[in-house]
Amino acid sequence: MSNVTAVLNVYQINNRVMDRDAPLKFAFPTQGCLLQDVSGSPQRSLSSGYNVYGLIIIPSPGAANAFGTEYYVAETISQLATIFG
């Protein structure tokens, strides 16, 4: 488990918003994830009523320039940087 960060609530995966009061809990690897600030993005306010501020992207294996799965979380980019260290 040393290669896994803290468990985070995910409020949207790619384009699928989780139901209200039903975020999914995910543990992310400590390496290989891309972090992005979405606090100023139209994606920030979800239809479920939640606001997300950070995006964790796990690139698709074998696809050099392709985006992988996108996980939207409530943590800010600075909080994610601390978590992922």
Phi and psi restraints in degrees (range 20) as a CNS / XPLOR table:
assign (resid 1 and name C) (resid 2 and name N)
       (resid 2 and name CA) (resid 2 and name C) 1.0 -69.1 20.0 2
assign (resid 2 and name N) (resid 2 and name CA)
       (resid 2 and name C) (resid 3 and name N) 1.0 -15.1 20.0 2
assign (resid 2 and name C) (resid 3 and name N)
       (resid 3 and name CA) (resid 3 and name C) 1.0 -96.1 20.0 2
assign (resid 3 and name N) (resid 3 and name CA)
       (resid 3 and name C) (resid 4 and name N) 1.0 17.2 20.0 2
assign (resid 3 and name C) (resid 4 and name N)
       (resid 4 and name CA) (resid 4 and name C) 1.0 -121.7 20.0 2
assign (resid 4 and name N) (resid 4 and name CA)
       (resid 4 and name C) (resid 5 and name N) 1.0 135.5 20.0 2
assign (resid 4 and name C) (resid 5 and name N)
       (resid 5 and name CA) (resid 5 and name C) 1.0 -78.0 20.0 2
assign (resid 5 and name N) (resid 5 and name CA)
       (resid 5 and name C) (resid 6 and name N) 1.0 -174.0 20.0 2
assign (resid 5 and name C) (resid 6 and name N)
       (resid 6 and name CA) (resid 6 and name C) 1.0 -64.2 20.0 2
assign (resid 6 and name N) (resid 6 and name CA)
       (resid 6 and name C) (resid 7 and name N) 1.0 155.8 20.0 2
assign (resid 6 and name C) (resid 7 and name N)
       (resid 7 and name CA) (resid 7 and name C) 1.0 -76.4 20.0 2
assign (resid 7 and name N) (resid 7 and name CA)
       (resid 7 and name C) (resid 8 and name N) 1.0 131.9 20.0 2
assign (resid 7 and name C) (resid 8 and name N)
       (resid 8 and name CA) (resid 8 and name C) 1.0 -120.4 20.0 2
assign (resid 8 and name N) (resid 8 and name CA)
       (resid 8 and name C) (resid 9 and name N) 1.0 148.4 20.0 2
assign (resid 8 and name C) (resid 9 and name N)
       (resid 9 and name CA) (resid 9 and name C) 1.0 -79.0 20.0 2
assign (resid 9 and name N) (resid 9 and name CA)
       (resid 9 and name C) (resid 10 and name N) 1.0 132.1 20.0 2
assign (resid 9 and name C) (resid 10 and name N)
       (resid 10 and name CA) (resid 10 and name C) 1.0 -109.6 20.0 2
assign (resid 10 and name N) (resid 10 and name CA)
       (resid 10 and name C) (resid 11 and name N) 1.0 127.1 20.0 2
assign (resid 10 and name C) (resid 11 and name N)
       (resid 11 and name CA) (resid 11 and name C) 1.0 -103.3 20.0 2
assign (resid 11 and name N) (resid 11 and name CA)
       (resid 11 and name C) (resid 12 and name N) 1.0 -13.8 20.0 2
assign (resid 11 and name C) (resid 12 and name N)
       (resid 12 and name CA) (resid 12 and name C) 1.0 -154.8 20.0 2
assign (resid 12 and name N) (resid 12 and name CA)
       (resid 12 and name C) (resid 13 and name N) 1.0 138.1 20.0 2
assign (resid 12 and name C) (resid 13 and name N)
       (resid 13 and name CA) (resid 13 and name C) 1.0 -120.1 20.0 2
assign (resid 13 and name N) (resid 13 and name CA)
       (resid 13 and name C) (resid 14 and name N) 1.0 120.7 20.0 2
assign (resid 13 and name C) (resid 14 and name N)
       (resid 14 and name CA) (resid 14 and name C) 1.0 50.7 20.0 2
assign (resid 14 and name N) (resid 14 and name CA)
       (resid 14 and name C) (resid 15 and name N) 1.0 -115.9 20.0 2
assign (resid 14 and name C) (resid 15 and name N)
       (resid 15 and name CA) (resid 15 and name C) 1.0 -104.2 20.0 2
assign (resid 15 and name N) (resid 15 and name CA)
       (resid 15 and name C) (resid 16 and name N) 1.0 9.4 20.0 2
assign (resid 15 and name C) (resid 16 and name N)
       (resid 16 and name CA) (resid 16 and name C) 1.0 -101.4 20.0 2
assign (resid 16 and name N) (resid 16 and name CA)
       (resid 16 and name C) (resid 17 and name N) 1.0 113.4 20.0 2
assign (resid 16 and name C) (resid 17 and name N)
       (resid 17 and name CA) (resid 17 and name C) 1.0 -82.4 20.0 2
assign (resid 17 and name N) (resid 17 and name CA)
       (resid 17 and name C) (resid 18 and name N) 1.0 133.5 20.0 2
assign (resid 17 and name C) (resid 18 and name N)
       (resid 18 and name CA) (resid 18 and name C) 1.0 -71.6 20.0 2
assign (resid 18 and name N) (resid 18 and name CA)
       (resid 18 and name C) (resid 19 and name N) 1.0 152.5 20.0 2
assign (resid 18 and name C) (resid 19 and name N)
       (resid 19 and name CA) (resid 19 and name C) 1.0 -61.0 20.0 2
assign (resid 19 and name N) (resid 19 and name CA)
       (resid 19 and name C) (resid 20 and name N) 1.0 152.7 20.0 2
assign (resid 19 and name C) (resid 20 and name N)
       (resid 20 and name CA) (resid 20 and name C) 1.0 -54.5 20.0 2
assign (resid 20 and name N) (resid 20 and name CA)
       (resid 20 and name C) (resid 21 and name N) 1.0 134.4 20.0 2
assign (resid 20 and name C) (resid 21 and name N)
       (resid 21 and name CA) (resid 21 and name C) 1.0 61.9 20.0 2
assign (resid 21 and name N) (resid 21 and name CA)
       (resid 21 and name C) (resid 22 and name N) 1.0 22.3 20.0 2
assign (resid 21 and name C) (resid 22 and name N)
       (resid 22 and name CA) (resid 22 and name C) 1.0 -136.5 20.0 2
assign (resid 22 and name N) (resid 22 and name CA)
       (resid 22 and name C) (resid 23 and name N) 1.0 49.7 20.0 2
assign (resid 22 and name C) (resid 23 and name N)
       (resid 23 and name CA) (resid 23 and name C) 1.0 -66.2 20.0 2
assign (resid 23 and name N) (resid 23 and name CA)
       (resid 23 and name C) (resid 24 and name N) 1.0 155.4 20.0 2
assign (resid 23 and name C) (resid 24 and name N)
       (resid 24 and name CA) (resid 24 and name C) 1.0 -95.9 20.0 2
assign (resid 24 and name N) (resid 24 and name CA)
       (resid 24 and name C) (resid 25 and name N) 1.0 143.4 20.0 2
assign (resid 24 and name C) (resid 25 and name N)
       (resid 25 and name CA) (resid 25 and name C) 1.0 -95.7 20.0 2
assign (resid 25 and name N) (resid 25 and name CA)
       (resid 25 and name C) (resid 26 and name N) 1.0 129.4 20.0 2
assign (resid 25 and name C) (resid 26 and name N)
       (resid 26 and name CA) (resid 26 and name C) 1.0 -130.5 20.0 2
assign (resid 26 and name N) (resid 26 and name CA)
       (resid 26 and name C) (resid 27 and name N) 1.0 145.0 20.0 2
assign (resid 26 and name C) (resid 27 and name N)
       (resid 27 and name CA) (resid 27 and name C) 1.0 -107.3 20.0 2
assign (resid 27 and name N) (resid 27 and name CA)
       (resid 27 and name C) (resid 28 and name N) 1.0 129.6 20.0 2
assign (resid 27 and name C) (resid 28 and name N)
       (resid 28 and name CA) (resid 28 and name C) 1.0 -106.9 20.0 2
assign (resid 28 and name N) (resid 28 and name CA)
       (resid 28 and name C) (resid 29 and name N) 1.0 150.0 20.0 2
assign (resid 28 and name C) (resid 29 and name N)
       (resid 29 and name CA) (resid 29 and name C) 1.0 -67.5 20.0 2
assign (resid 29 and name N) (resid 29 and name CA)
       (resid 29 and name C) (resid 30 and name N) 1.0 151.4 20.0 2
assign (resid 29 and name C) (resid 30 and name N)
       (resid 30 and name CA) (resid 30 and name C) 1.0 -76.4 20.0 2
assign (resid 30 and name N) (resid 30 and name CA)
       (resid 30 and name C) (resid 31 and name N) 1.0 -15.5 20.0 2
assign (resid 30 and name C) (resid 31 and name N)
       (resid 31 and name CA) (resid 31 and name C) 1.0 -129.9 20.0 2
assign (resid 31 and name N) (resid 31 and name CA)
       (resid 31 and name C) (resid 32 and name N) 1.0 150.9 20.0 2
assign (resid 31 and name C) (resid 32 and name N)
       (resid 32 and name CA) (resid 32 and name C) 1.0 92.2 20.0 2
assign (resid 32 and name N) (resid 32 and name CA)
       (resid 32 and name C) (resid 33 and name N) 1.0 -2.3 20.0 2
assign (resid 32 and name C) (resid 33 and name N)
       (resid 33 and name CA) (resid 33 and name C) 1.0 -94.4 20.0 2
assign (resid 33 and name N) (resid 33 and name CA)
       (resid 33 and name C) (resid 34 and name N) 1.0 145.5 20.0 2
assign (resid 33 and name C) (resid 34 and name N)
       (resid 34 and name CA) (resid 34 and name C) 1.0 -103.0 20.0 2
assign (resid 34 and name N) (resid 34 and name CA)
       (resid 34 and name C) (resid 35 and name N) 1.0 138.4 20.0 2
assign (resid 34 and name C) (resid 35 and name N)
       (resid 35 and name CA) (resid 35 and name C) 1.0 -114.1 20.0 2
assign (resid 35 and name N) (resid 35 and name CA)
       (resid 35 and name C) (resid 36 and name N) 1.0 140.9 20.0 2
assign (resid 35 and name C) (resid 36 and name N)
       (resid 36 and name CA) (resid 36 and name C) 1.0 -142.3 20.0 2
assign (resid 36 and name N) (resid 36 and name CA)
       (resid 36 and name C) (resid 37 and name N) 1.0 143.9 20.0 2
assign (resid 36 and name C) (resid 37 and name N)
       (resid 37 and name CA) (resid 37 and name C) 1.0 -85.6 20.0 2
assign (resid 37 and name N) (resid 37 and name CA)
       (resid 37 and name C) (resid 38 and name N) 1.0 124.4 20.0 2
assign (resid 37 and name C) (resid 38 and name N)
       (resid 38 and name CA) (resid 38 and name C) 1.0 -119.5 20.0 2
assign (resid 38 and name N) (resid 38 and name CA)
       (resid 38 and name C) (resid 39 and name N) 1.0 18.1 20.0 2
assign (resid 38 and name C) (resid 39 and name N)
       (resid 39 and name CA) (resid 39 and name C) 1.0 -64.8 20.0 2
assign (resid 39 and name N) (resid 39 and name CA)
       (resid 39 and name C) (resid 40 and name N) 1.0 -26.2 20.0 2
assign (resid 39 and name C) (resid 40 and name N)
       (resid 40 and name CA) (resid 40 and name C) 1.0 -102.3 20.0 2
assign (resid 40 and name N) (resid 40 and name CA)
       (resid 40 and name C) (resid 41 and name N) 1.0 10.0 20.0 2
assign (resid 40 and name C) (resid 41 and name N)
       (resid 41 and name CA) (resid 41 and name C) 1.0 -92.6 20.0 2
assign (resid 41 and name N) (resid 41 and name CA)
       (resid 41 and name C) (resid 42 and name N) 1.0 151.6 20.0 2
assign (resid 41 and name C) (resid 42 and name N)
       (resid 42 and name CA) (resid 42 and name C) 1.0 -62.1 20.0 2
assign (resid 42 and name N) (resid 42 and name CA)
       (resid 42 and name C) (resid 43 and name N) 1.0 -21.2 20.0 2
assign (resid 42 and name C) (resid 43 and name N)
       (resid 43 and name CA) (resid 43 and name C) 1.0 -68.1 20.0 2
assign (resid 43 and name N) (resid 43 and name CA)
       (resid 43 and name C) (resid 44 and name N) 1.0 -14.4 20.0 2
assign (resid 43 and name C) (resid 44 and name N)
       (resid 44 and name CA) (resid 44 and name C) 1.0 -61.4 20.0 2
assign (resid 44 and name N) (resid 44 and name CA)
       (resid 44 and name C) (resid 45 and name N) 1.0 -44.2 20.0 2
assign (resid 44 and name C) (resid 45 and name N)
       (resid 45 and name CA) (resid 45 and name C) 1.0 -92.9 20.0 2
assign (resid 45 and name N) (resid 45 and name CA)
       (resid 45 and name C) (resid 46 and name N) 1.0 110.8 20.0 2
assign (resid 45 and name C) (resid 46 and name N)
       (resid 46 and name CA) (resid 46 and name C) 1.0 -88.0 20.0 2
assign (resid 46 and name N) (resid 46 and name CA)
       (resid 46 and name C) (resid 47 and name N) 1.0 157.0 20.0 2
assign (resid 46 and name C) (resid 47 and name N)
       (resid 47 and name CA) (resid 47 and name C) 1.0 -64.7 20.0 2
assign (resid 47 and name N) (resid 47 and name CA)
       (resid 47 and name C) (resid 48 and name N) 1.0 -18.3 20.0 2
assign (resid 47 and name C) (resid 48 and name N)
       (resid 48 and name CA) (resid 48 and name C) 1.0 -76.8 20.0 2
assign (resid 48 and name N) (resid 48 and name CA)
       (resid 48 and name C) (resid 49 and name N) 1.0 -10.1 20.0 2
assign (resid 48 and name C) (resid 49 and name N)
       (resid 49 and name CA) (resid 49 and name C) 1.0 100.1 20.0 2
assign (resid 49 and name N) (resid 49 and name CA)
       (resid 49 and name C) (resid 50 and name N) 1.0 -7.9 20.0 2
assign (resid 49 and name C) (resid 50 and name N)
       (resid 50 and name CA) (resid 50 and name C) 1.0 -88.1 20.0 2
assign (resid 50 and name N) (resid 50 and name CA)
       (resid 50 and name C) (resid 51 and name N) 1.0 153.2 20.0 2
assign (resid 50 and name C) (resid 51 and name N)
       (resid 51 and name CA) (resid 51 and name C) 1.0 -108.2 20.0 2
assign (resid 51 and name N) (resid 51 and name CA)
       (resid 51 and name C) (resid 52 and name N) 1.0 137.7 20.0 2
assign (resid 51 and name C) (resid 52 and name N)
       (resid 52 and name CA) (resid 52 and name C) 1.0 -116.6 20.0 2
assign (resid 52 and name N) (resid 52 and name CA)
       (resid 52 and name C) (resid 53 and name N) 1.0 147.4 20.0 2
assign (resid 52 and name C) (resid 53 and name N)
       (resid 53 and name CA) (resid 53 and name C) 1.0 -124.1 20.0 2
assign (resid 53 and name N) (resid 53 and name CA)
       (resid 53 and name C) (resid 54 and name N) 1.0 -17.1 20.0 2
assign (resid 53 and name C) (resid 54 and name N)
       (resid 54 and name CA) (resid 54 and name C) 1.0 -129.9 20.0 2
assign (resid 54 and name N) (resid 54 and name CA)
       (resid 54 and name C) (resid 55 and name N) 1.0 153.5 20.0 2
assign (resid 54 and name C) (resid 55 and name N)
       (resid 55 and name CA) (resid 55 and name C) 1.0 -129.3 20.0 2
assign (resid 55 and name N) (resid 55 and name CA)
       (resid 55 and name C) (resid 56 and name N) 1.0 130.0 20.0 2
assign (resid 55 and name C) (resid 56 and name N)
       (resid 56 and name CA) (resid 56 and name C) 1.0 -112.2 20.0 2
assign (resid 56 and name N) (resid 56 and name CA)
       (resid 56 and name C) (resid 57 and name N) 1.0 124.1 20.0 2
assign (resid 56 and name C) (resid 57 and name N)
       (resid 57 and name CA) (resid 57 and name C) 1.0 -114.1 20.0 2
assign (resid 57 and name N) (resid 57 and name CA)
       (resid 57 and name C) (resid 58 and name N) 1.0 127.9 20.0 2
assign (resid 57 and name C) (resid 58 and name N)
       (resid 58 and name CA) (resid 58 and name C) 1.0 -106.1 20.0 2
assign (resid 58 and name N) (resid 58 and name CA)
       (resid 58 and name C) (resid 59 and name N) 1.0 108.4 20.0 2
assign (resid 58 and name C) (resid 59 and name N)
       (resid 59 and name CA) (resid 59 and name C) 1.0 -59.7 20.0 2
assign (resid 59 and name N) (resid 59 and name CA)
       (resid 59 and name C) (resid 60 and name N) 1.0 149.4 20.0 2
assign (resid 59 and name C) (resid 60 and name N)
       (resid 60 and name CA) (resid 60 and name C) 1.0 -70.3 20.0 2
assign (resid 60 and name N) (resid 60 and name CA)
       (resid 60 and name C) (resid 61 and name N) 1.0 131.8 20.0 2
assign (resid 60 and name C) (resid 61 and name N)
       (resid 61 and name CA) (resid 61 and name C) 1.0 -65.3 20.0 2
assign (resid 61 and name N) (resid 61 and name CA)
       (resid 61 and name C) (resid 62 and name N) 1.0 138.1 20.0 2
assign (resid 61 and name C) (resid 62 and name N)
       (resid 62 and name CA) (resid 62 and name C) 1.0 81.6 20.0 2
assign (resid 62 and name N) (resid 62 and name CA)
       (resid 62 and name C) (resid 63 and name N) 1.0 -4.2 20.0 2
assign (resid 62 and name C) (resid 63 and name N)
       (resid 63 and name CA) (resid 63 and name C) 1.0 -113.2 20.0 2
assign (resid 63 and name N) (resid 63 and name CA)
       (resid 63 and name C) (resid 64 and name N) 1.0 99.0 20.0 2
assign (resid 63 and name C) (resid 64 and name N)
       (resid 64 and name CA) (resid 64 and name C) 1.0 -55.4 20.0 2
assign (resid 64 and name N) (resid 64 and name CA)
       (resid 64 and name C) (resid 65 and name N) 1.0 -44.7 20.0 2
assign (resid 64 and name C) (resid 65 and name N)
       (resid 65 and name CA) (resid 65 and name C) 1.0 -113.9 20.0 2
assign (resid 65 and name N) (resid 65 and name CA)
       (resid 65 and name C) (resid 66 and name N) 1.0 10.7 20.0 2
assign (resid 65 and name C) (resid 66 and name N)
       (resid 66 and name CA) (resid 66 and name C) 1.0 -91.6 20.0 2
assign (resid 66 and name N) (resid 66 and name CA)
       (resid 66 and name C) (resid 67 and name N) 1.0 141.1 20.0 2
assign (resid 66 and name C) (resid 67 and name N)
       (resid 67 and name CA) (resid 67 and name C) 1.0 -73.2 20.0 2
assign (resid 67 and name N) (resid 67 and name CA)
       (resid 67 and name C) (resid 68 and name N) 1.0 152.8 20.0 2
assign (resid 67 and name C) (resid 68 and name N)
       (resid 68 and name CA) (resid 68 and name C) 1.0 -106.0 20.0 2
assign (resid 68 and name N) (resid 68 and name CA)
       (resid 68 and name C) (resid 69 and name N) 1.0 -136.0 20.0 2
assign (resid 68 and name C) (resid 69 and name N)
       (resid 69 and name CA) (resid 69 and name C) 1.0 -85.2 20.0 2
assign (resid 69 and name N) (resid 69 and name CA)
       (resid 69 and name C) (resid 70 and name N) 1.0 136.3 20.0 2
assign (resid 69 and name C) (resid 70 and name N)
       (resid 70 and name CA) (resid 70 and name C) 1.0 -107.0 20.0 2
assign (resid 70 and name N) (resid 70 and name CA)
       (resid 70 and name C) (resid 71 and name N) 1.0 126.0 20.0 2
assign (resid 70 and name C) (resid 71 and name N)
       (resid 71 and name CA) (resid 71 and name C) 1.0 -117.2 20.0 2
assign (resid 71 and name N) (resid 71 and name CA)
       (resid 71 and name C) (resid 72 and name N) 1.0 118.2 20.0 2
assign (resid 71 and name C) (resid 72 and name N)
       (resid 72 and name CA) (resid 72 and name C) 1.0 -95.7 20.0 2
assign (resid 72 and name N) (resid 72 and name CA)
       (resid 72 and name C) (resid 73 and name N) 1.0 129.6 20.0 2
assign (resid 72 and name C) (resid 73 and name N)
       (resid 73 and name CA) (resid 73 and name C) 1.0 -129.7 20.0 2
assign (resid 73 and name N) (resid 73 and name CA)
       (resid 73 and name C) (resid 74 and name N) 1.0 163.6 20.0 2
assign (resid 73 and name C) (resid 74 and name N)
       (resid 74 and name CA) (resid 74 and name C) 1.0 -79.5 20.0 2
assign (resid 74 and name N) (resid 74 and name CA)
       (resid 74 and name C) (resid 75 and name N) 1.0 -16.8 20.0 2
assign (resid 74 and name C) (resid 75 and name N)
       (resid 75 and name CA) (resid 75 and name C) 1.0 -70.8 20.0 2
assign (resid 75 and name N) (resid 75 and name CA)
       (resid 75 and name C) (resid 76 and name N) 1.0 144.8 20.0 2
assign (resid 75 and name C) (resid 76 and name N)
       (resid 76 and name CA) (resid 76 and name C) 1.0 -76.1 20.0 2
assign (resid 76 and name N) (resid 76 and name CA)
       (resid 76 and name C) (resid 77 and name N) 1.0 168.6 20.0 2
assign (resid 76 and name C) (resid 77 and name N)
       (resid 77 and name CA) (resid 77 and name C) 1.0 -62.3 20.0 2
assign (resid 77 and name N) (resid 77 and name CA)
       (resid 77 and name C) (resid 78 and name N) 1.0 -36.7 20.0 2
assign (resid 77 and name C) (resid 78 and name N)
       (resid 78 and name CA) (resid 78 and name C) 1.0 -69.4 20.0 2
assign (resid 78 and name N) (resid 78 and name CA)
       (resid 78 and name C) (resid 79 and name N) 1.0 -36.9 20.0 2
assign (resid 78 and name C) (resid 79 and name N)
       (resid 79 and name CA) (resid 79 and name C) 1.0 -65.6 20.0 2
assign (resid 79 and name N) (resid 79 and name CA)
       (resid 79 and name C) (resid 80 and name N) 1.0 -41.3 20.0 2
assign (resid 79 and name C) (resid 80 and name N)
       (resid 80 and name CA) (resid 80 and name C) 1.0 -64.4 20.0 2
assign (resid 80 and name N) (resid 80 and name CA)
       (resid 80 and name C) (resid 81 and name N) 1.0 -40.3 20.0 2
assign (resid 80 and name C) (resid 81 and name N)
       (resid 81 and name CA) (resid 81 and name C) 1.0 -61.2 20.0 2
assign (resid 81 and name N) (resid 81 and name CA)
       (resid 81 and name C) (resid 82 and name N) 1.0 -38.6 20.0 2
assign (resid 81 and name C) (resid 82 and name N)
       (resid 82 and name CA) (resid 82 and name C) 1.0 -68.0 20.0 2
assign (resid 82 and name N) (resid 82 and name CA)
       (resid 82 and name C) (resid 83 and name N) 1.0 -43.8 20.0 2
assign (resid 82 and name C) (resid 83 and name N)
       (resid 83 and name CA) (resid 83 and name C) 1.0 -62.9 20.0 2
assign (resid 83 and name N) (resid 83 and name CA)
       (resid 83 and name C) (resid 84 and name N) 1.0 -44.6 20.0 2
assign (resid 83 and name C) (resid 84 and name N)
       (resid 84 and name CA) (resid 84 and name C) 1.0 -82.0 20.0 2
assign (resid 84 and name N) (resid 84 and name CA)
       (resid 84 and name C) (resid 85 and name N) 1.0 -13.4 20.0 2
